[in-house]
Amino acid sequence: MFDNNYSKISKHLTDCLHLSQSPVAICFTDIVPAGLAKPRATVPAGCRFWQDSAHGAFVTEASDHSMCAIGVHTQNLESSPAQQQDLHDALHIFGELGYVTPDDLALIPVLKVHAKYIVYSPLAETPLSPDVVLLLVSVGQTLILSEATQQVENRNAPAMGRPACAVVPQVMNTGGAALSLGCCGARAYLDVLTDDVAIFAIPGVKLEAYAQRITILTKANTMLFKFHEIRRRAVAAGQHPTIKDSLAALG
């Protein structure tokens, strides 16, 4: 149906789910695709690249993530002594606050593969086959995505908390989709990550399967919503419609 046409898939996902930001592709590589620029500015955390890459492709290396010791850790990037100290200091204050305990650390995913570069881009313009595709979604949009996960993967997608960047290694390491509720850092650094928005991450190898199921589920949800609206109005009017009655009213 899509033949790995990422531009077509991106438009389809955006239209079906009514996304406010285009899907973002993340690719881990040891070879930089020709013509890719570096990020335009220093960012306080690697998750900021999720927002910036919606406007154009670029490539990063460990030094571009230098302000984000947590992100360097979860993405398994080359770490400098200064970043290791930052990570130690961050974990220390997290521990003092009771925000992260020693038991929590083992549960935070860390990317198993090690790559020199990470390419971020709009899905429609990705120069490589994406490893992970990120969607910024509302609760209503996660309904269809969670249903798609049940059908594509025969399981429920985990809902993750801090750190938000851990959703990428979670998906890469397991090969399964995941929902991230974000973290206080990501919500401070990303303007698009408002209180009503979460992050849904899809493994690139399953992207076409997801797009196909989302097509069907979007149509089904639209029809069923109308069906339930009809039943609600009928019951409010004092009627006792059967399923057949409501289906007939649906036309």
C-alpha atoms as an extended CHARMM CRD file, in Angstrom:
* protein
*
       251  EXT
         1         1  MET       CA              0.0000000000        0.0000000000        0.0000000000  PROA      1               0.0000000000
         2         2  PHE       CA              2.7610000000        2.4550000000        0.9240000000  PROA      2               0.0000000000
         3         3  ASP       CA              5.9080000000        0.6720000000       -0.3850000000  PROA      3               0.0000000000
         4         4  ASN       CA              8.0570000000        2.4380000000        2.2370000000  PROA      4               0.0000000000
         5         5  ASN       CA              7.2180000000        5.7930000000        0.6960000000  PROA      5               0.0000000000
         6         6  TYR       CA              7.9180000000        7.8350000000        3.8050000000  PROA      6               0.0000000000
         7         7  SER       CA              6.4590000000       11.0320000000        2.3900000000  PROA      7               0.0000000000
         8         8  LYS       CA              3.2010000000        9.2150000000        1.6840000000  PROA      8               0.0000000000
         9         9  ILE       CA              3.1910000000        7.5340000000        5.1070000000  PROA      9               0.0000000000
        10        10  SER       CA              3.8820000000       10.8400000000        6.8510000000  PROA      10              0.0000000000
        11        11  LYS       CA              0.9690000000       12.5710000000        5.1260000000  PROA      11              0.0000000000
        12        12  HSD       CA             -1.2810000000        9.6050000000        5.8020000000  PROA      12              0.0000000000
        13        13  LEU       CA             -0.4770000000        9.5300000000        9.5230000000  PROA      13              0.0000000000
        14        14  THR       CA             -0.8580000000       13.2930000000        9.8030000000  PROA      14              0.0000000000
        15        15  ASP       CA             -4.2210000000       13.2520000000        8.0430000000  PROA      15              0.0000000000
        16        16  CYS       CA             -5.6500000000       10.1780000000        9.7910000000  PROA      16              0.0000000000
        17        17  LEU       CA             -4.5960000000       11.1940000000       13.2800000000  PROA      17              0.0000000000
        18        18  HSD       CA             -4.9310000000       14.9700000000       12.7540000000  PROA      18              0.0000000000
        19        19  LEU       CA             -1.3920000000       15.5180000000       14.0130000000  PROA      19              0.0000000000
        20        20  SER       CA             -0.3810000000       19.0950000000       14.7720000000  PROA      20              0.0000000000
        21        21  GLN       CA              3.3020000000       18.3230000000       14.1150000000  PROA      21              0.0000000000
        22        22  SER       CA              4.5770000000       16.1190000000       11.3210000000  PROA      22              0.0000000000
        23        23  PRO       CA              6.0570000000       12.7400000000       12.3280000000  PROA      23              0.0000000000
        24        24  VAL       CA              9.7760000000       12.8030000000       13.0900000000  PROA      24              0.0000000000
        25        25  ALA       CA             12.2530000000       10.1290000000       11.9800000000  PROA      25              0.0000000000
        26        26  ILE       CA             15.2640000000        9.1540000000       14.0810000000  PROA      26              0.0000000000
        27        27  CYS       CA             18.0880000000        7.1860000000       12.4630000000  PROA      27              0.0000000000
        28        28  PHE       CA             21.2430000000        5.8270000000       14.0890000000  PROA      28              0.0000000000
        29        29  THR       CA             24.1880000000        5.5200000000       11.7150000000  PROA      29              0.0000000000
        30        30  ASP       CA             27.9640000000        5.4270000000       11.4630000000  PROA      30              0.0000000000
        31        31  ILE       CA             27.9550000000        7.1270000000        8.0610000000  PROA      31              0.0000000000
        32        32  VAL       CA             26.6370000000       10.6450000000        7.5010000000  PROA      32              0.0000000000
        33        33  PRO       CA             24.3080000000       10.9490000000        4.4840000000  PROA      33              0.0000000000
        34        34  ALA       CA             25.5490000000       13.4750000000        1.9260000000  PROA      34              0.0000000000
        35        35  GLY       CA             24.3330000000       17.0310000000        2.2500000000  PROA      35              0.0000000000
        36        36  LEU       CA             23.1780000000       16.9040000000        5.8540000000  PROA      36              0.0000000000
        37        37  ALA       CA             23.9800000000       19.8890000000        8.0340000000  PROA      37              0.0000000000
        38        38  LYS       CA             24.6580000000       20.0160000000       11.7570000000  PROA      38              0.0000000000
        39        39  PRO       CA             22.1190000000       21.5090000000       14.1990000000  PROA      39              0.0000000000
        40        40  ARG       CA             21.7530000000       25.2640000000       13.9490000000  PROA      40              0.0000000000
        41        41  ALA       CA             22.2440000000       25.9470000000       17.6390000000  PROA      41              0.0000000000
        42        42  THR       CA             23.2510000000       24.4120000000       20.9560000000  PROA      42              0.0000000000
        43        43  VAL       CA             20.3230000000       22.7710000000       22.7220000000  PROA      43              0.0000000000
        44        44  PRO       CA             19.8740000000       22.1920000000       26.4630000000  PROA      44              0.0000000000
        45        45  ALA       CA             18.7400000000       18.5870000000       25.9140000000  PROA      45              0.0000000000
        46        46  GLY       CA             18.7310000000       16.0830000000       23.0690000000  PROA      46              0.0000000000
        47        47  CYS       CA             14.9520000000       15.7980000000       23.1340000000  PROA      47              0.0000000000
        48        48  ARG       CA             14.8310000000       19.3480000000       21.7610000000  PROA      48              0.0000000000
        49        49  PHE       CA             15.9540000000       17.8550000000       18.4410000000  PROA      49              0.0000000000
        50        50  TRP       CA             12.5420000000       16.1630000000       18.2340000000  PROA      50              0.0000000000
        51        51  GLN       CA             10.9360000000       19.5690000000       17.8630000000  PROA      51              0.0000000000
        52        52  ASP       CA             13.6040000000       21.1930000000       15.7010000000  PROA      52              0.0000000000
        53        53  SER       CA             13.7430000000       18.3070000000       13.2090000000  PROA      53              0.0000000000
        54        54  ALA       CA             10.1060000000       18.7650000000       12.2510000000  PROA      54              0.0000000000
        55        55  HSD       CA             11.3680000000       21.6840000000       10.1410000000  PROA      55              0.0000000000
        56        56  GLY       CA             14.2800000000       19.9960000000        8.3570000000  PROA      56              0.0000000000
        57        57  ALA       CA             16.8360000000       17.1960000000        8.4990000000  PROA      57              0.0000000000
        58        58  PHE       CA             20.1790000000       17.4140000000       10.3040000000  PROA      58              0.0000000000
        59        59  VAL       CA             22.7920000000       15.1070000000       11.7830000000  PROA      59              0.0000000000
        60        60  THR       CA             24.1530000000       15.1100000000       15.3290000000  PROA      60              0.0000000000
        61        61  GLU       CA             27.0800000000       13.4980000000       17.0800000000  PROA      61              0.0000000000
        62        62  ALA       CA             27.9110000000       13.1500000000       20.7540000000  PROA      62              0.0000000000
        63        63  SER       CA             29.2340000000       16.7080000000       21.0500000000  PROA      63              0.0000000000
        64        64  ASP       CA             25.8660000000       18.1030000000       19.9400000000  PROA      64              0.0000000000
        65        65  HSD       CA             24.2860000000       16.4170000000       22.9750000000  PROA      65              0.0000000000
        66        66  SER       CA             26.9310000000       17.7730000000       25.3610000000  PROA      66              0.0000000000
        67        67  MET       CA             24.4430000000       19.6780000000       27.5320000000  PROA      67              0.0000000000
        68        68  CYS       CA             22.3540000000       16.5610000000       28.1900000000  PROA      68              0.0000000000
        69        69  ALA       CA             24.1730000000       13.9530000000       30.2740000000  PROA      69              0.0000000000
        70        70  ILE       CA             20.9720000000       11.9210000000       30.7010000000  PROA      70              0.0000000000
        71        71  GLY       CA             20.3620000000       11.8460000000       26.9500000000  PROA      71              0.0000000000
        72        72  VAL       CA             23.9680000000       10.8790000000       26.2380000000  PROA      72              0.0000000000
        73        73  HSD       CA             23.4920000000        7.9940000000       28.6700000000  PROA      73              0.0000000000
        74        74  THR       CA             20.1800000000        6.6980000000       27.3020000000  PROA      74              0.0000000000
        75        75  GLN       CA             21.2400000000        7.0570000000       23.6480000000  PROA      75              0.0000000000
        76        76  ASN       CA             24.5780000000        5.3150000000       24.3830000000  PROA      76              0.0000000000
        77        77  LEU       CA             26.6410000000        8.1440000000       22.9160000000  PROA      77              0.0000000000
        78        78  GLU       CA             30.3420000000        8.7200000000       23.5420000000  PROA      78              0.0000000000
        79        79  SER       CA             30.5950000000       10.3820000000       26.9350000000  PROA      79              0.0000000000
        80        80  SER       CA             33.2420000000       12.8530000000       28.0640000000  PROA      80              0.0000000000
        81        81  PRO       CA             34.5560000000       13.0730000000       31.6500000000  PROA      81              0.0000000000
        82        82  ALA       CA             32.6000000000       16.3190000000       32.0640000000  PROA      82              0.0000000000
        83        83  GLN       CA             29.3760000000       14.6090000000       30.9760000000  PROA      83              0.0000000000
        84        84  GLN       CA             30.0460000000       11.6830000000       33.2880000000  PROA      84              0.0000000000
        85        85  GLN       CA             30.4070000000       14.1590000000       36.1390000000  PROA      85              0.0000000000
        86        86  ASP       CA             27.1800000000       15.8780000000       35.0570000000  PROA      86              0.0000000000
        87        87  LEU       CA             25.4130000000       12.5130000000       35.0320000000  PROA      87              0.0000000000
        88        88  HSD       CA             26.7440000000       11.7290000000       38.5050000000  PROA      88              0.0000000000
        89        89  ASP       CA             25.6330000000       15.1380000000       39.8030000000  PROA      89              0.0000000000
        90        90  ALA       CA             22.1970000000       14.8010000000       38.1920000000  PROA      90              0.0000000000
        91        91  LEU       CA             21.6400000000       11.3590000000       39.6780000000  PROA      91              0.0000000000
        92        92  HSD       CA             22.7790000000       12.6530000000       43.0560000000  PROA      92              0.0000000000
        93        93  ILE       CA             20.1960000000       15.4320000000       43.1480000000  PROA      93              0.0000000000
        94        94  PHE       CA             17.5440000000       13.1040000000       41.7060000000  PROA      94              0.0000000000
        95        95  GLY       CA             18.2760000000       10.7350000000       44.5690000000  PROA      95              0.0000000000
        96        96  GLU       CA             18.0980000000       13.4710000000       47.1980000000  PROA      96              0.0000000000
        97        97  LEU       CA             14.7050000000       14.5150000000       45.8470000000  PROA      97              0.0000000000
        98        98  GLY       CA             13.4570000000       10.9330000000       45.7810000000  PROA      98              0.0000000000
        99        99  TYR       CA             12.8700000000       11.4070000000       42.0450000000  PROA      99              0.0000000000
       100       100  VAL       CA             15.0550000000        8.4620000000       41.0290000000  PROA      100             0.0000000000
       101       101  THR       CA             16.0520000000        5.6310000000       43.3440000000  PROA      101             0.0000000000
       102       102  PRO       CA             18.8330000000        3.0820000000       42.7660000000  PROA      102             0.0000000000
       103       103  ASP       CA             16.1600000000        0.5240000000       41.8730000000  PROA      103             0.0000000000
       104       104  ASP       CA             14.7470000000        2.8800000000       39.2380000000  PROA      104             0.0000000000
       105       105  LEU       CA             18.0490000000        3.1650000000       37.3750000000  PROA      105             0.0000000000
       106       106  ALA       CA             18.0030000000       -0.4540000000       36.2340000000  PROA      106             0.0000000000
       107       107  LEU       CA             14.5650000000        0.1070000000       34.7030000000  PROA      107             0.0000000000
       108       108  ILE       CA             15.6090000000        3.0570000000       32.5150000000  PROA      108             0.0000000000
       109       109  PRO       CA             16.3350000000        1.7660000000       28.9780000000  PROA      109             0.0000000000
       110       110  VAL       CA             19.7620000000        2.4390000000       27.4800000000  PROA      110             0.0000000000
       111       111  LEU       CA             20.3500000000        1.8980000000       23.7690000000  PROA      111             0.0000000000
       112       112  LYS       CA             22.1060000000       -1.4060000000       23.1600000000  PROA      112             0.0000000000
       113       113  VAL       CA             23.6960000000       -0.3620000000       19.8720000000  PROA      113             0.0000000000
       114       114  HSD       CA             26.3830000000        2.2850000000       19.6420000000  PROA      114             0.0000000000
       115       115  ALA       CA             26.3190000000        4.6870000000       16.6910000000  PROA      115             0.0000000000
       116       116  LYS       CA             28.5240000000        7.6730000000       15.8820000000  PROA      116             0.0000000000
       117       117  TYR       CA             25.6870000000        9.8070000000       14.5470000000  PROA      117             0.0000000000
       118       118  ILE       CA             21.9650000000       10.3660000000       14.9970000000  PROA      118             0.0000000000
       119       119  VAL       CA             19.9930000000       11.7800000000       12.0870000000  PROA      119             0.0000000000
       120       120  TYR       CA             16.8020000000       13.6770000000       12.8750000000  PROA      120             0.0000000000
       121       121  SER       CA             14.3670000000       14.6940000000       10.1630000000  PROA      121             0.0000000000
       122       122  PRO       CA             10.7390000000       15.0480000000        9.1930000000  PROA      122             0.0000000000
       123       123  LEU       CA              9.5830000000       11.5360000000        8.3000000000  PROA      123             0.0000000000
       124       124  ALA       CA              8.6680000000       12.7610000000        4.8360000000  PROA      124             0.0000000000
       125       125  GLU       CA             12.2850000000       13.7970000000        4.1780000000  PROA      125             0.0000000000
       126       126  THR       CA             14.2560000000       11.0850000000        5.9800000000  PROA      126             0.0000000000
       127       127  PRO       CA             17.4730000000       10.2670000000        4.1090000000  PROA      127             0.0000000000
       128       128  LEU       CA             17.6400000000        6.8310000000        5.7620000000  PROA      128             0.0000000000
       129       129  SER       CA             15.1890000000        4.1520000000        6.7690000000  PROA      129             0.0000000000
       130       130  PRO       CA             14.0480000000        5.3320000000       10.2040000000  PROA      130             0.0000000000
       131       131  ASP       CA             14.8770000000        3.3280000000       13.3010000000  PROA      131             0.0000000000
       132       132  VAL       CA             12.2050000000        5.1150000000       15.3320000000  PROA      132             0.0000000000
       133       133  VAL       CA              9.3360000000        7.3970000000       14.3260000000  PROA      133             0.0000000000
       134       134  LEU       CA              7.9880000000        9.8480000000       16.8990000000  PROA      134             0.0000000000
       135       135  LEU       CA              4.4620000000       11.1970000000       16.9490000000  PROA      135             0.0000000000
       136       136  LEU       CA              3.3700000000       14.0150000000       19.2560000000  PROA      136             0.0000000000
       137       137  VAL       CA             -0.1570000000       13.0210000000       20.1590000000  PROA      137             0.0000000000
       138       138  SER       CA             -3.1880000000       13.8510000000       22.2800000000  PROA      138             0.0000000000
       139       139  VAL       CA             -5.0870000000       11.3700000000       24.4220000000  PROA      139             0.0000000000
       140       140  GLY       CA             -7.6750000000       10.8920000000       21.6790000000  PROA      140             0.0000000000
       141       141  GLN       CA             -4.9680000000       10.0920000000       19.1470000000  PROA      141             0.0000000000
       142       142  THR       CA             -3.3320000000        7.5400000000       21.4590000000  PROA      142             0.0000000000
       143       143  LEU       CA             -6.6270000000        5.6460000000       21.4810000000  PROA      143             0.0000000000
       144       144  ILE       CA             -6.1860000000        4.6310000000       17.8420000000  PROA      144             0.0000000000
       145       145  LEU       CA             -2.4460000000        4.0820000000       18.2640000000  PROA      145             0.0000000000
       146       146  SER       CA             -2.9610000000        1.7890000000       21.2530000000  PROA      146             0.0000000000
       147       147  GLU       CA             -5.5170000000       -0.2000000000       19.2700000000  PROA      147             0.0000000000
       148       148  ALA       CA             -3.0250000000       -0.4170000000       16.4080000000  PROA      148             0.0000000000
       149       149  THR       CA             -0.3560000000       -1.7680000000       18.7640000000  PROA      149             0.0000000000
       150       150  GLN       CA             -2.7120000000       -4.5160000000       19.9220000000  PROA      150             0.0000000000
       151       151  GLN       CA             -3.3010000000       -5.5760000000       16.3160000000  PROA      151             0.0000000000
       152       152  VAL       CA              0.2170000000       -5.1390000000       14.9240000000  PROA      152             0.0000000000
       153       153  GLU       CA              2.1470000000       -6.4650000000       17.9260000000  PROA      153             0.0000000000
       154       154  ASN       CA             -0.4360000000       -8.4970000000       19.8670000000  PROA      154             0.0000000000
       155       155  ARG       CA              0.3380000000       -6.5620000000       23.0450000000  PROA      155             0.0000000000
       156       156  ASN       CA             -0.2540000000       -3.2220000000       24.7300000000  PROA      156             0.0000000000
       157       157  ALA       CA              2.2880000000       -0.4300000000       24.3470000000  PROA      157             0.0000000000
       158       158  PRO       CA              3.9990000000        0.4560000000       27.6400000000  PROA      158             0.0000000000
       159       159  ALA       CA              3.4040000000        3.9510000000       29.0390000000  PROA      159             0.0000000000
       160       160  MET       CA              6.7270000000        5.3810000000       30.2130000000  PROA      160             0.0000000000
       161       161  GLY       CA              7.7050000000        8.3010000000       32.4010000000  PROA      161             0.0000000000
       162       162  ARG       CA             11.0540000000        9.9570000000       32.9970000000  PROA      162             0.0000000000
       163       163  PRO       CA             13.3030000000       10.4120000000       31.1840000000  PROA      163             0.0000000000
       164       164  ALA       CA             11.3940000000       11.0850000000       27.9720000000  PROA      164             0.0000000000
       165       165  CYS       CA             14.4450000000       10.2280000000       25.8420000000  PROA      165             0.0000000000
       166       166  ALA       CA             14.3360000000        6.6460000000       27.1600000000  PROA      166             0.0000000000
       167       167  VAL       CA             11.4300000000        5.9300000000       24.8180000000  PROA      167             0.0000000000
       168       168  VAL       CA             13.9090000000        5.7510000000       21.9190000000  PROA      168             0.0000000000
       169       169  PRO       CA             16.0730000000        2.9290000000       23.3590000000  PROA      169             0.0000000000
       170       170  GLN       CA             12.9070000000        1.2380000000       24.6270000000  PROA      170             0.0000000000
       171       171  VAL       CA             11.6150000000        0.9630000000       21.0610000000  PROA      171             0.0000000000
       172       172  MET       CA             15.0140000000        0.1730000000       19.5530000000  PROA      172             0.0000000000
       173       173  ASN       CA             15.8740000000       -2.5170000000       22.0870000000  PROA      173             0.0000000000
       174       174  THR       CA             12.5090000000       -4.2790000000       22.0700000000  PROA      174             0.0000000000
       175       175  GLY       CA             11.3140000000       -3.7010000000       18.5180000000  PROA      175             0.0000000000
       176       176  GLY       CA              7.9410000000       -2.6290000000       19.9090000000  PROA      176             0.0000000000
       177       177  ALA       CA              6.0630000000        0.6670000000       20.0950000000  PROA      177             0.0000000000
       178       178  ALA       CA              5.9250000000        2.6630000000       23.3290000000  PROA      178             0.0000000000
       179       179  LEU       CA              4.1760000000        5.7050000000       24.7330000000  PROA      179             0.0000000000
       180       180  SER       CA              6.1490000000        8.3060000000       26.6620000000  PROA      180             0.0000000000
       181       181  LEU       CA              4.3350000000       10.6700000000       28.9880000000  PROA      181             0.0000000000
       182       182  GLY       CA              7.4060000000       12.8780000000       28.8350000000  PROA      182             0.0000000000
       183       183  CYS       CA              9.3300000000       14.2030000000       31.8200000000  PROA      183             0.0000000000
       184       184  CYS       CA              9.6200000000       17.5860000000       33.4980000000  PROA      184             0.0000000000
       185       185  GLY       CA             12.8160000000       18.2930000000       31.5460000000  PROA      185             0.0000000000
       186       186  ALA       CA             11.3300000000       17.5360000000       28.1340000000  PROA      186             0.0000000000
       187       187  ARG       CA              8.2530000000       19.5780000000       28.9990000000  PROA      187             0.0000000000
       188       188  ALA       CA             10.5190000000       22.5160000000       29.8710000000  PROA      188             0.0000000000
       189       189  TYR       CA             12.6210000000       22.2320000000       26.7090000000  PROA      189             0.0000000000
       190       190  LEU       CA              9.9760000000       21.4420000000       24.0710000000  PROA      190             0.0000000000
       191       191  ASP       CA              7.3660000000       24.0950000000       23.3280000000  PROA      191             0.0000000000
       192       192  VAL       CA              5.2270000000       21.5250000000       21.5120000000  PROA      192             0.0000000000
       193       193  LEU       CA              5.1040000000       19.1600000000       24.5050000000  PROA      193             0.0000000000
       194       194  THR       CA              2.1860000000       20.8400000000       26.2330000000  PROA      194             0.0000000000
       195       195  ASP       CA              0.1730000000       19.3460000000       29.0880000000  PROA      195             0.0000000000
       196       196  ASP       CA             -2.2280000000       17.6060000000       26.7150000000  PROA      196             0.0000000000
       197       197  VAL       CA              0.4990000000       16.0680000000       24.5200000000  PROA      197             0.0000000000
       198       198  ALA       CA              2.4750000000       12.8230000000       24.8450000000  PROA      198             0.0000000000
       199       199  ILE       CA              4.9930000000       11.0230000000       22.6240000000  PROA      199             0.0000000000
       200       200  PHE       CA              4.1880000000        7.8170000000       20.7710000000  PROA      200             0.0000000000
       201       201  ALA       CA              7.1880000000        6.0150000000       19.2840000000  PROA      201             0.0000000000
       202       202  ILE       CA              6.9070000000        3.4170000000       16.5250000000  PROA      202             0.0000000000
       203       203  PRO       CA              9.7290000000        1.0990000000       15.4010000000  PROA      203             0.0000000000
       204       204  GLY       CA             10.6640000000        1.9590000000       11.8430000000  PROA      204             0.0000000000
       205       205  VAL       CA             10.4630000000       -1.6520000000       10.6550000000  PROA      205             0.0000000000
       206       206  LYS       CA              6.7780000000       -1.7630000000       11.6460000000  PROA      206             0.0000000000
       207       207  LEU       CA              5.8420000000        1.6840000000       10.3730000000  PROA      207             0.0000000000
       208       208  GLU       CA              3.9990000000        0.4980000000        7.2700000000  PROA      208             0.0000000000
       209       209  ALA       CA              2.0470000000       -2.0800000000        9.2570000000  PROA      209             0.0000000000
       210       210  TYR       CA              1.0100000000        0.6460000000       11.6770000000  PROA      210             0.0000000000
       211       211  ALA       CA             -0.0210000000        2.9710000000        8.8640000000  PROA      211             0.0000000000
       212       212  GLN       CA             -2.2210000000        0.2580000000        7.3660000000  PROA      212             0.0000000000
       213       213  ARG       CA             -3.9320000000       -0.5700000000       10.6630000000  PROA      213             0.0000000000
       214       214  ILE       CA             -4.4050000000        3.1200000000       11.4970000000  PROA      214             0.0000000000
       215       215  THR       CA             -6.2970000000        3.5150000000        8.2040000000  PROA      215             0.0000000000
       216       216  ILE       CA             -8.8120000000        0.8700000000        9.2210000000  PROA      216             0.0000000000
       217       217  LEU       CA             -9.0390000000        1.9040000000       12.8670000000  PROA      217             0.0000000000
       218       218  THR       CA             -9.5840000000        5.5740000000       12.0360000000  PROA      218             0.0000000000
       219       219  LYS       CA            -12.5590000000        4.7050000000        9.8380000000  PROA      219             0.0000000000
       220       220  ALA       CA            -13.9110000000        2.2910000000       12.4410000000  PROA      220             0.0000000000
       221       221  ASN       CA            -13.6040000000        4.7860000000       15.2860000000  PROA      221             0.0000000000
       222       222  THR       CA            -15.3070000000        7.5090000000       13.2440000000  PROA      222             0.0000000000
       223       223  MET       CA            -18.2470000000        5.2240000000       12.4650000000  PROA      223             0.0000000000
       224       224  LEU       CA            -18.5070000000        3.8600000000       16.0020000000  PROA      224             0.0000000000
       225       225  PHE       CA            -18.4160000000        7.3310000000       17.5210000000  PROA      225             0.0000000000
       226       226  LYS       CA            -21.4420000000        8.2740000000       15.4180000000  PROA      226             0.0000000000
       227       227  PHE       CA            -23.1290000000        5.0150000000       16.4510000000  PROA      227             0.0000000000
       228       228  HSD       CA            -22.6440000000        5.7840000000       20.1470000000  PROA      228             0.0000000000
       229       229  GLU       CA            -23.8040000000        9.3740000000       19.6900000000  PROA      229             0.0000000000
       230       230  ILE       CA            -27.0410000000        8.1000000000       18.1670000000  PROA      230             0.0000000000
       231       231  ARG       CA            -27.5960000000        5.7090000000       21.0680000000  PROA      231             0.0000000000
       232       232  ARG       CA            -26.8760000000        8.4320000000       23.6100000000  PROA      232             0.0000000000
       233       233  ARG       CA            -29.4420000000       10.7700000000       22.0580000000  PROA      233             0.0000000000
       234       234  ALA       CA            -32.0060000000        7.9890000000       21.8280000000  PROA      234             0.0000000000
       235       235  VAL       CA            -31.5820000000        6.9670000000       25.4670000000  PROA      235             0.0000000000
       236       236  ALA       CA            -31.7080000000       10.6250000000       26.5760000000  PROA      236             0.0000000000
       237       237  ALA       CA            -35.0290000000       10.8950000000       24.7270000000  PROA      237             0.0000000000
       238       238  GLY       CA            -36.4470000000        8.0050000000       26.7460000000  PROA      238             0.0000000000
       239       239  GLN       CA            -36.0220000000        5.3190000000       24.1040000000  PROA      239             0.0000000000
       240       240  HSD       CA            -34.5930000000        1.8170000000       24.5760000000  PROA      240             0.0000000000
       241       241  PRO       CA            -32.9430000000        1.0770000000       21.2210000000  PROA      241             0.0000000000
       242       242  THR       CA            -31.5050000000       -2.3060000000       20.3730000000  PROA      242             0.0000000000
       243       243  ILE       CA            -28.1600000000       -2.5240000000       18.5790000000  PROA      243             0.0000000000
       244       244  LYS       CA            -30.0990000000       -3.1400000000       15.3550000000  PROA      244             0.0000000000
       245       245  ASP       CA            -32.1650000000       -0.0030000000       15.9640000000  PROA      245             0.0000000000
       246       246  SER       CA            -29.0190000000        2.1090000000       16.3860000000  PROA      246             0.0000000000
       247       247  LEU       CA            -27.4030000000        0.5660000000       13.3310000000  PROA      247             0.0000000000
       248       248  ALA       CA            -30.4830000000        1.3370000000       11.2710000000  PROA      248             0.0000000000
       249       249  ALA       CA            -30.4340000000        4.9450000000       12.4960000000  PROA      249             0.0000000000
       250       250  LEU       CA            -26.7710000000        5.1290000000       11.5340000000  PROA      250             0.0000000000
       251       251  GLY       CA            -27.7860000000        4.3900000000        7.9670000000  PROA      251             0.0000000000
